[in-house]
Amino acid sequence: MKIAMFTNTFSPHVGGVARSVQGLADALLRLDHHVLVVAPRFSDTDEDEKGVLRMPAVQNFNGSDFSLPVPAPVKVAHALRLFSPDIIHSHHPFLLGETALRVAVSCSAPVVFTHHTRYEQYTHYLPGGDSEPLKHFVIDLVNGYCNLCNMIVAPSNSIADILRAQKVKTPIEVIPTGIDPLFFAGQDRVSSRQRLGIPEDAFVVGHVGRLAPEKNLFFLMNFVVEYLLRNQAAHFLLVGEGPAKEQMLEILHHRDLMSRTHLQGVLDRSSLADAYRAMDTFVFASQSETQGMVLAEAMAAGTPVVALDAPGVREIVNDGINGRLLMTEETGSFAAALAWLAGLSHERGVQLRQNACRSAEEYSQENCVRKMVGLYSTLVGRLPSLQGLEESPWQRARKRIRKELEILGNYGHALEDTLQWLPMRRKSRESHIDR
């Protein structure tokens, strides 16, 4: 099968979506499928990447670490005609996601869209700020995009429920991003700590991820700092890079905790597995996830998780079984959960780590990719055969124009709906103030 993937973020960018797309592409290639990834160009991108078509891009958009692709229709159209995809898989609803819809019309291929991101949680990266009307507009726009696709993939049941509640009519299939549990597995915490310069007898609180404001990292820092101040044997292992890193380090410097903080930037897979194994617990406070892929990786290494209840998190963290799932955003509750983990008996700790490993096995890449291939096959089987049929230039042009009008119409509908929503929102607020 030939699969063309369209994504606004891809390696060398570090983040959950980039890793998800790369992992899926690699797994499909191992199953002898053909994959072409259409992605933005980064300053250090290899120009001769096999199976990747790079688009011109604005680097470090609006001060972020994202690369904003500028679709080049002629370049994409020529490459996709040569590739002749059976399936178009879009990983974003904007920019190259819209290009995916246009290409699908030209290739007569169905479109699958994976809803990786809660986009309304990322509006602070847009010019104009983080306003409620902008969030509402983005939600409407994404829902409309979903309804222009043939199938939606939700990485978790929580996200599928949210999309259905938002009146997405396109069928939704729940398929998580897969991981390789065996790669992260291993109980040799001692050698992992030696490689990272962490004392063998320390209680290690760890975090891995893109260090950005939407990950709720300043709340995370508050409870980690509180726990470190109360427990002199505790250490903090922080893995990742991002725009919030400098402020996070300022907090640690201010509380004189850098001597017990172990900073690791972006790690290769082998070093990342070492980092997970070195931890006694993995902490996570993000409420913007669709699936906490790092949670599954940490559990695969036998590391229990302490996390805030949120979509994409509650599916994998089972309170008291493989970690702690906390219902309220309170610093004291998180610090208490860390103290509970640190105080477990040896037998109970072993049981918790074993449960974490079993939980991670449900997210094996093999299972997830098999489900995705099955979904692709079902969609391809539904399409009418075009063999022997030759569309006229006018028929092709009419289809493209119709799709363009649908894309523009989605923007118009989202804008109209937001303008109608504003007076109702103001009225609701005024009524609340009066009470």
C-alpha positions, 0 to 999 in steps of 0.5 A, a space after each residue: 500500500 502507498 501512504 502519503 503523510 502530511 505533517 506540519 512537524 517532523 524530525 529533527 523537531 522534538 515533540 510527540 507529534 513528530 515522534 508519532 509520525 516518524 514511528 508510524 512511518 518507520 513501522 509501515 516501512 518495516 511491513 513493506 508499505 511505501 510511505 512519503 512524508 510531506 513535512 516542513 524544512 528545518 535549518 539543519 534538514 538533510 536535503 536528500 532524505 529518502 521518502 520525505 518531501 520537504 516544504 519551505 518553512 518559516 523557522 522559529 515561528 513567533 518565537 517558538 521552536 516550531 517550523 511553519 511550512 509554506 505549502 508549494 502546490 506545484 512541487 507537491 502535486 508533481 511528487 504526489 502524481 509520481 507517488 500515486 498514493 492509495 491513502 492520504 494521512 493528514 496529521 494536522 488540520 492546517 497548512 499542509 493538512 489543507 494541502 492533504 485535502 487538495 491532493 486527495 481530490 487529485 489522487 482520488 484517495 481517501 483522507 485519514 486525519 489523526 487528531 494528535 493535538 488539542 489545538 485550542 491549548 496552543 493559541 498562545 503561539 499565534 499572533 494576537 494572543 491566547 483569547 477565548 474567541 480565538 480558542 473557540 474559532 480554532 475548535 470550530 475550524 478543527 471540527 470542520 476539518 474533521 468533517 472534510 475527511 473520510 476517517 478520524 483517528 483519535 489517540 485515546 477514548 477521551 479525545 474521541 468523546 470530546 470530538 463526538 461532543 463537538 458534533 464531529 460527524 466523520 467516523 472516529 477510530 481510537 488508535 493510540 500511537 504505538 511504542 516499543 515496550 521491549 526497547 524501554 524495558 529493563 530493571 538495571 537502574 544502577 548502571 542507568 544512574 551511573 551513566 547519568 551521574 545520579 547517586 544510586 540511593 537517591 529517590 529520583 523524580 523525573 520528567 521527559 518532554 517538550 518544555 513548553 508553557 502548554 505542558 503546565 510545567 510551572 505547576 509541575 515545578 512547584 510540586 517538584 520543588 516542594 517535594 525536593 525541599 522536604 526530602 534531601 535524598 530526592 533528586 530531579 531528572 529533567 529531559 528535554 528542550 523548549 521555550 519554558 526551560 530557562 524559567 524552569 531553571 530559574 525556579 530551581 536556582 532560586 531555591 538552591 536545588 541545582 545540585 540535586 537537578 540532573 539536566 539532559 537535553 534532547 536524547 537519542 532513544 538509547 539514552 532516553 531509555 536510560 533516563 526512564 530507567 533511572 527514575 523512581 517515578 515519572 511526573 506529568 501535569 499536562 492537560 493538553 495531551 491527546 495521548 501521553 506517549 511519554 507515560 507509556 514509555 516510562 511505564 515500559 521501563 517499569 517507572 510508575 507515573 504521578 499525573 494530573 487527570 486529563 484526556 489522554 492520561 486517564 486511559 493509561 494511569 490507574 490510580 494506586 495500580 501503576 502510579 497515582 492519578 490526581 483529580 485536582 491541581 494542588 501542589 500538596 496532593 502531588 507532593 503527598 503522592 510522591 511521598 507515598 511512592 517513596 514510602 512503599 515497601 519493597 514488595 509493593 514497589 515491585 508490584 507497582 513497577 510490574 503493573 506499569 510494564 503490563 500497562 505499557 504492553 497494551 500500547 505496543 507499536 505492533 498492535 497499533 500499526 496493525 490496527 492502522 493498516 486495517 483501517 487503511 485497507 477498509 477505506 481503500 476497499 470502499 472507494 469505487 474502482 477508477 481503473 479504465 476511467 479517464 477524467 476530463 480536465 474539466 471534471 478534475 478542475 471542477 472537483 478541485 474547485 469544489 474542495 477549495 470552496 469546502 476548505 474556504 467555507 470551513 473558515 467562513 463557518 468557524 468565523 460566523 459561529 465564533 461571532 455568534 458565540 461572542 454575545 452569548 458568552 458576554 451575556 453569560 458572564 454578565 449574568 454570572 457577575 450579577 449573581 
